[in-house]
Amino acid sequence: MEAALPSGKRPAEDPKLDDDGAVKKKPRKTTIRRRPGSAGQVIHFDDINAVSMLNLKNYENEDEITDVNSLPFKSSILVTNVSTTTLRFWSRLPDATIDKNILRLVAGTSFMGRSLGGCRMLIRNSYQELAEKVFRAVTADRPFSVLVTGTPGIGKTTFAYYMCYLIWQRNPDAVIVYEFAEPSVTRFLLKERLATRGATDSYTFELGSPDSWYIVDGTTPSFAAEAKTLLVSSPEVSVFNKWKKQQRTVRYFMPTWTWEELETLYHDSYENMTSAFDPNIKFTMDLLQHRFLKFGGVPRTVLFKWDLGELEEDLEEALGRSDLQKTLDAVGQAGIQSGVSDALMHLMVDESYTRSHYEPASSYVSKSIIDYLARKNRDALQRFIMASEDIPKLGGLRGKLFESAVHPLLARGGPFEIRALDGSESRSQVTFGQLDSQHFRDVSEIVDSKYYVPLSETFGAIDSLGPSVGMFQITIKKDHKVKAAELMKLEKCVKKPHLYFVVPWELFEVCPKQSYLGTDGRKLTNLPTFVKGIKQFALGIKLGV
């Protein structure tokens, strides 16, 4: 009598043989099944690459995939709540390349799997320096959480993507919980080249570990997280104020983009791009320059939305509202308050990334603010520019407004009161004659008979020049030292080696002769011949007149 088989068991079948008499191997199977109590899918794959090769939406619970023999199996993993696009990004991140400071993902992937994330980024110098500060802060003996903020649209989210890349580079086994605020608050778990998606209360185990990373974009982080925490956010204080007060937190500011950075990304990704609205319009270098001068160093408006004419209308509307006074009143506040347009004011950042002040977004906005103050009261602009030196955050704004007010006056030619700074104290009046204003990207573009303003704010020699009339350094400070090496760049294009320190009238009598600095920042005594031959003058400006 045969022994009864256990319930549900079938008798063993004879092994099937192939043509050579060897036992045939059964095809390897990968099953998609729902875990009890889980709303998501649980997919068992033998290699993470299989996930990105299969369209998971085509499979239902309990279906079996039997064609996986063709896939490159290496290890066994379990995936829950799979986000296929994010998974594709995370699993292929090791294949990203860097060339000339451009980080490129492999084809078919985008940062965090988001369509607007893009597939390449310019690794700015500020990204690299801020990243090192983040790593130091979160790994200190008494770790800090880190807040990185700055003007909206300058790439704080992109910096968070860059941090993912660096974290993986330094530790391929790192665990990252990434939280987005938009379009709705969602968390992703990046772990062992896997990417899963969860709700706002997901991944508490990982967040409870100080070895994990918690990267939050634009929303308040969990107060209970023990993980290494990085929050990237706009300056809107409501996002981070309570969290910052209750955590051991350090704040860094991200700077707006320089002209050189915008130019680099333009050549890599946008050069001669055709408008989506008019095929006859191309994104030229001249158009890039126009947008930079109007909107400032914000790639979201200058590059990404270059062909949206409505942005120009939005800026004009912001300038036309009565928010200008509210904007000026907000300078010196801890963050941007509601009602203050970030299209008008940008956060300017010092070299340590720890201090910031507000400045008009662009020379165009500066001029609009000047016109507003002048209309409001004849002496309002003069009083504002010479406001109390005890408010340091006003310094950058006052200086920018003064510079914007002075450029058209200098181009108009005068007459101006000047005072020699050679010790003779001789005073005289000078007229330059009217000159057409022109921005320049490189000194090779400078020719005679125009009033030139450098497009790049990193051009450290001067603020403007007329080759036949002299060089101008516009300042609201009594002391304004000059880097000799920067002046040497102008040796071949300046016919009249006069250097005018253009100051508010209140500083005209007290402005001293200025020192020249070497590349090490120290006072230079052995001057180059060209610099030694430069004559210095103070030039006084009466804005209220």
Residue, then its C-alpha position, 0 to 999 in steps of 0.5 A: m500500500e502506497a504511503a499517502l502524500p501530504s495534503g496538497k503535494r503531488p508525486a515527484e516527476d521523473p527528471k526531464l533530460d535534454d538531447d545530451g542526457a543532462v537534466k534540464k534546468k527549470p527557468r528561473k522565475t520572478t514573482i510579483r505578489r502583494r505582501p499582507g497588509s501592504a498597499g504596494q507591490v513586493i517584487h522579488f528580482d535577482d538583479i536590480n537592472a531587471v526592474s528598469m527593464l520591465n514595465l511593472k505596470n503590465y503585471e498584476n498580483e501573483d503573475e509570474i515572469t518566466d523570461v528572466n533567464s535573459l537578464p543579468f542576475k547577480s544578487s537577490i533583492l526585494v523591492t516595495n512600492v517601486s518608483t520605476t523612474t526614480l529606480r532607474f536614476w538611482s540604479r544607473l547613478p554609478d554610470a554618470t560621468i563628469d566632463k568640464n564640470i558637467l555631470r551627465l546621467v546615462a540616457g533615459t534617466s533623469f535626476m530622481g526620476r523627475s521629468l523636470g529634473g533633467c539629465r545633466m547639471l553644472i557642478r558650480n564651485s558653490y555646490q562643491e564648497l557647500a557640499e564639503k560644509v554639509f559633510r563636515a556639519v553632519t559628521a561633527d562630534r556633535p552633529f548639526s542638521v543643515l539648512v541651505t537656502g537662497t534666492p528661488g530658482i538658483g538650483k537648490t534642488t539640483f544641489a540636493y541631487y548633487m548631494c545624492y551623487l556625492i553620498w553614493q560616491r563616498n559610500p555606495d551602501a548609504v541609505i537616503v530618505y529623500e522627501f519632496a514638497e511638490p507636487s505633494v509631500t512624498r518620501f523616497l527610500l534610496k538604498e542598495r541601488l533600490a528606490t521605493r516610494g512611501a507616504t510622509d510617515s514612511y521609513t521611520f526606521e531609516l530616519g531613526s538611524p544616525d547613519s542614514w541621510y535625510i534630504v528634504d526639499g522645500t518642506t519642514p523635515s520630521f522633528a523626530a529624525e536622527a538621520k543626517t539631515l539636509l533641508v534645501s528651501s527658499p528663504e520663506v521662513s515659514v518652511f524652516n523657522k520652527w524646525k530650525k529653532q528646535q534642532r541643532t542647525v547650521r544655515y548656509f546661503m547659496p549664491t545666485w549664478t554668475w555670468e560665467e556660470l550661465e554662459t557655461l550652461y548656455h553653451d552646453s545645453y541651450e545654445n541656439m535653441t529654437s523657441a517653442f512658440d515661434p520657430n523663427i526665434k533662437f536663443t542667442m548669446d545677445l538674448l541671454q545677456h538681455r535676460f541676465l541684465k533684466f532678471g539677474g543670475v537666476p537660471r530658472t528665468v534666464l535659461f530654463k524659461w528663456d522663451l516665456g514672454e510672460l515673465e517680462e510682464d510679471l516683472e513689470e507688474a511687480l515693479g508697478r505695484s506698491d510692493l517696492q516700499k515693502t521690498l525695501d523695508a524687508v531688507g535686513q529681515a531674517g528671510i523673505q516675507s510674504g508679499v515681497s517679490d523675489a523677482l525684485m530682490h535677490l540674496m547676495v552671499d559672502e565667501s563663507y556662505t554664512r552671511s547674506h544681504y539683499e540687492p536688487a535682482s538686476s541693473y534693470v530693477s535697480k534703475s526702477i527702484i531708483d526711479y521710484l525713490a526719486r518720484k517719491n521724494r527728491d531727497a529719498l534716494q540720497r537719504f537711503i543710500m547714506a542710511s545708517e552704517d549700523i545696518p550692515k545688510l543695507g550695505g549691499l543694497r545701498g551700494k547697488l542702488f548707488e552704482s545703478a544711479v551713477h552709471p547713466l550720469l557718468a555716461r552723460g559726461g558731466p560736469f563733475e567735481i573731482r579732487a586729486l588724491d596725490g596729496s595736493e588736494s587740488r580740486s577741479q571740474v571735469t567734463f567727459g562728453q556724452l558716451d553710449s553705454q555698452h556692456f562687455r564680456d571680455v576686454s578684447e571687445i573694448v574700443d574707444s568712444k563708449y562707456y563700458v560696464p563689465l557684464s560679469e560682477t566678478f570682473g574685479a578691476i573697475d565698475s566701468l571705463g571710458p578708454s579715452v577718459g579713465m576708469f571708474q570705481i563706484t563705491i559708498k565706502k571711504d576705503h576701497k582698495v584695488k587689486a593691482a593684477e585686475l587693473m593690469k588686464l586693462e593696460k592695453c585698452v586704457k588710453k588715459p590712466h586716471l582712476y576715479f573713485v566715484v562716491p556720494w557727495e558726503l564722502f567727497e572731502v574725506c575719501p583718501k588715496q587708495s592702496y593697491l593689493g597683491t594676489d595675496g590680499r596684502k598691500l603692494t609696494n612694488l607696483p607694476t609700471f602701468v599701475k604706478g602711473i595711474k592718477q587717482f581722483a575722488l569724484g563726488i555725486k549729488l543724487g538729490v540735485 
